[in-house]
Every structure is written in structure tokens, then in C-alpha cells.
Amino acid sequence: MENTKLNRINELAALAKQRELTAEELAERDTLRREYIAEWRRGAEQVLENTWIVTPDGKKTKLRKRGEPSREKGNKKE
């Protein structure tokens, strides 16, 4: 998220502590917050999609979403 948008969120938060926000300011704050949260979630999902769990025996298992089959690397016993 652009620094200007983050700064605006902070400005609106400071204003909200001083006085009640106008309807336009409330709408702007809500829109900026939704944008921020959506961007944060995308980043968190990217990190989790590239995360592997390594067990003490050296087997690697890709972190997965619920309901997806597991994918393993390393010491496969056949």
C-alpha cells in the first residue's frame, strides 16, 4: 500500500480522536481500511503458500489449505 494512503489512514485516526468524523471521512476511512486489509491478506497468503514444514526426520511437507492433498519432499519410503 502506498505511503500516502497509510498516512491518510493515520490522519483520519488522529482526527477521530479529536472530533467526530464526517460521513465522507468515515466512508474514506472504511475504504482505505478495506484496501489495507485486502493487501495484507494477499501478502500473508503468499508467505504461507511458500512455507514448508520440516519434521525432525528431515521430511518436508508443504503447508497447504484445508482440504488439499499433502505434497511431500525428501525421504520417501517406497
Secondary structure in CASP SS format (residue, H / E / C, confidence):
PFRMAT SS
TARGET T0000
AUTHOR 0000-0000-0000
METHOD secondary structure of the structure
MODEL  1
M C 1.00
E C 1.00
N H 1.00
T H 1.00
K H 1.00
L H 1.00
N H 1.00
R H 1.00
I H 1.00
N H 1.00
E H 1.00
L H 1.00
A H 1.00
A H 1.00
L H 1.00
A H 1.00
K H 1.00
Q H 1.00
R C 1.00
E C 1.00
L C 1.00
T C 1.00
A H 1.00
E H 1.00
E H 1.00
L H 1.00
A H 1.00
E H 1.00
R H 1.00
D H 1.00
T H 1.00
L H 1.00
R H 1.00
R H 1.00
E H 1.00
Y H 1.00
I H 1.00
A H 1.00
E H 1.00
W H 1.00
R H 1.00
R H 1.00
G H 1.00
A H 1.00
E H 1.00
Q H 1.00
V H 1.00
L H 1.00
E H 1.00
N C 1.00
T C 1.00
W E 1.00
I E 1.00
V E 1.00
T C 1.00
P C 1.00
D C 1.00
G C 1.00
K C 1.00
K E 1.00
T E 1.00
K E 1.00
L C 1.00
R C 1.00
K C 1.00
R C 1.00
G C 1.00
E C 1.00
P C 1.00
S C 1.00
R C 1.00
E E 1.00
K E 1.00
G C 1.00
N C 1.00
K C 1.00
K C 1.00
E C 1.00
END
